[in-house]
């Protein structure tokens, strides 16, 4: 919420430079419009499409009000590259069921539109609501941009404010990121954040929070990357989805959820397999508390709650550990945690990722063939364990050899590191080698039950090939 309010504050400041102000009104959108329409003649209402189905009821109510009051509605496509509803229509009325099929459908639709030019605020005539006392008596208008506390949101203990919202701040990172992409192209590579993931950089090179809140247009980023590629390669070969695949995955999940209001849950979700996850509050509390005994997992949880962001590699590790990898707990717990803490949390993208990693959807049905070892996974991107030392300071003095699996260190090494496992830092809550085997067996048993039941395999998305899975998890080719 703090990040969003900073975005609004930045917009308000830019309006102020041109003699205007951003008016923030609290209340039901239809009721607010109804009250405003008593004092103003509204000819047109413009807003950006929010394609996630959980917001359709709100937006449809606004459209219906406008239709019955003779108000023209202009709904633009700004949060996504394509209109997800157009993708569904082009695919015959249902979302494409594979990533490859999604790419084929969008290729048939054509390239996304280039971003429009920035609005010239000098040409905008601003309205001062303060001069309409009768209207103000009917509305709850904030005199200034509110703080989270004014909206009833208290700051949690231990939270560090690292990332600041707003277009002007986002543009700094945008130009830095495009420079990074271009340098990668010059070296004959692409997707530098995946090729050389830096899980420690602060602030991150990711623009996901800025794209989520509209500080940076997704079309602006998409075309800047493709233009940089064409500039470096002289359009031979032309840029393709491969160099912006993370954006395409984002569009992919939006299309899947656009007509599915139950996309973020298991029971009523038509694309999600109802896996009988266990219920274990003790396990869940240890996980959310960052006290699993696995340093890479605990570091990820602590960074998430402290800063509101973690790298894609860490998100995958947390997702698999909670679900089919180790704890066998429902992905819904993880989704709720991500939605609470991540500043870049999109309902569609978060839910899609959690279903994918838990093998509930988006991967081969009930597949547990790939299981990330939480005691090893992080070492291929951070062999010295600097990430763990930063977020799990109890282990600061452990040698790199034991930083990922400190319980394997001798008593003498633990004492020298001023951290005795089981006293100063917990022992692993589960033994991964045992849990992963048990969970794989349960997945296989569920597969057998599913086959014997005569039911058809749910029509959820599956990866196009094994390489796609490895790319998704950020695994090296030899993994």
LOTOR-122201 format. One record per residue (C-alpha): x, y, z. Coordinates in steps of 0.2 Angstrom, whole numbers, plus 5000, padded with zeros to 4 digits. Each point is the difference from the previous one (the first is absolute). Example, Ala and Ser with C-alpha at 12.3 -4.5 7.8 and 13.67 -1.06 7.14 Angstrom:
REM LOTOR-122201
506249785039
500650174997
This chain:
REM LOTOR-122201
500050005000
501450125004
500749974983
498450044991
499750165011
501850064995
499449974981
498550115003
501150135009
501250014986
498550024988
499350145011
501750095000
500049994981
498350084999
500550135013
501450064988
498650044988
498850085012
498949845003
499749875013
499649825001
498349985009
499949845010
498249955005
499549865011
498549904997
499049884989
500450054982
498250014994
499550105015
501450124998
499550024981
498250025005
500450145012
501250094988
498749994985
498850115011
501350144999
500849974983
499549954983
501149854996
500249964982
501349875000
500949895013
501749934996
500949865009
501249864998
499449824998
500349895016
499949844991
500149895016
498349925002
499950045019
499750194994
498749974987
498550025011
500750175006
500450064982
498349934993
499050105012
500950164995
499749964982
498249975003
499850165009
500850094986
498949924987
498450045009
500550185003
500650034982
501950015004
501249944987
501349875007
501749994993
500949855007
501849994995
501249855000
501550065010
500549885013
500349864987
500749984983
498549934993
498149995005
499949835009
498249994994
500550024982
501349865002
498649895007
498850044985
501449984988
500349825007
498249954998
499350065016
501249925013
501850045005
501449924990
500449845010
501950014997
501350135000
500549964982
498150014995
499950175009
501550064990
499249944984
498350095004
500850175005
501149994984
498549984990
499250155009
501650104996
501350105010
499450115015
499750184996
501450115003
499750125016
499250164996
500950175004
500050075017
498650115004
500350194999
499450065017
500150184995
498549964989
499049935014
498650105009
500049955018
498550015011
500150065018
498849905010
500350115015
499050144991
498449885000
499550005018
498349914997
500949864991
501449995014
498649985013
499449844991
501849934997
501449935010
501550104992
501749985006
500850185002
501749924996
500749834995
499649895016
501349905009
499749815002
499750035019
498650124995
499249864990
500149885015
501649914994
501349995014
501849974996
500649835006
501549995011
501749974991
499450064983
501350104990
499450134987
501249974986
499050034984
499250164996
498550024988
499650134987
500350024981
501650125002
500849875012
499549864988
500850084985
501750005008
499949815001
499249984983
501550084991
501249915011
499149834996
500050044981
501850045000
500349835009
498949914987
501050094985
501749955008
499449825001
499550014981
501750064996
500749855008
498949894990
498949955014
498250055006
499049995016
501550065011
499049995016
499849824997
501749964993
500950085014
498750025014
500550125014
499049955015
500850135011
499950164990
499050145008
498950074993
499849864987
500250024982
498249944998
498750134995
498549895006
499450115013
500150154989
499149914986
498749935012
499550185006
500150084983
501650105004
500749934984
499049944986
500249824996
499950054981
501450125003
501149875008
499649874987
500450114985
501550085008
500849825002
499549954982
500750174993
501649975009
500149834993
499750064982
501250155002
501449875006
499649874987
499550114986
498349905000
500949844995
499249905007
498650115006
499550005018
498849865006
499149955015
501549915007
500950165005
498450065009
499449835006
499750065018
498750134994
499249864989
499849895015
499150145009
498850024985
499849815000
499350005018
498950154997
499249924986
499749845010
499250105015
499050134990
498449895000
500449905016
499550095016
500649845010
501750014992
500850035018
499249855008
500049814999
498249945003
499050104987
501450024988
499749904984
501850004994
500749945017
500249825006
499349985018
501549925008
499749945018
501350115008
500249985019
499550125013
501450045012
500050165009
501749975009
500849974983
499250164993
500550115014
501849944999
500050044982
499250175001
501150045015
501649964990
500549865012
500049854989
501949965004
500450024981
501050164999
499650044982
498149985003
500150105016
501050144992
498750014986
498550015013
500950135010
500550114985
498249994994
499250065016
501450135003
500150074983
498549954990
501049924985
501049844997
500849944984
499149884988
501249865005
499650025018
498150014996
500149834992
501049935014
498750065013
498649934989
500749834998
500549985018
498350045007
499049894988
500649844991
501850015004
500149995019
498550055010
498549954990
499050155005
498750084988
500750134988
498550125006
501050045016
501550054989
498950114988
499350095015
501750035007
500650074984
498550114997
500350075018
501850044999
500650014982
499950184993
499949934982
498749875004
498749984986
498649885004
500149924983
501849984999
500349945018
498649885000
500649934983
501849985007
499449915016
498949884990
501449964988
501449975013
498849895010
499549904985
498250055002
500050074983
501150074986
501149855001
499849814996
498649945012
500649955017
501850004995
501450005013
501549954989
500850175004
500350035018
501150145006
501149965014
499950155012
501749955007
500850024983
498950104988
500750175004
501849954999
500150014981
499650195000
500850045017
501449885004
500750105014
498350025009
500150195001
498150014998
499849885015
501250105011
499050164996
498349945005
500449865012
501450095011
500149855012
501049914987
501150154995
501649915006
499749834992
501249954987
499349994982
500249815000
498649995014
499050164997
498649914991
500049855011
500750065017
499449845009
501349914991
501450105008
500949925015
499650075018
501750095000
499650094984
498350055007
500750065016
501450104991
498650084989
499050055016
498549904994
499649835006
498749914990
498549965010
500350145012
500450164991
499349944983
498749864997
500449834994
499149964983
498149985003
500049864988
501349894991
499950054982
500649844994
498649905009
498750134997
500350024981
499949814998
498449995010
499250144990
500549934984
499249835005
498450095004
500050094984
500249834991
498649935010
498950144995
500549984982
499549825001
498350045009
499750134987
500349874985
499049875008
498550125003
499850014981
500050195002
500750114986
501650105005
499550175004
500250124986
501350115008
501650074993
501549894998
501850054996
500549974982
501549915004
501349965013
501150154996
498550115004
499849935017
501950035004
499850184993
498550035011
501049945016
501650094995
500949845000
501649974990
499949894985
501049865008
498950005016
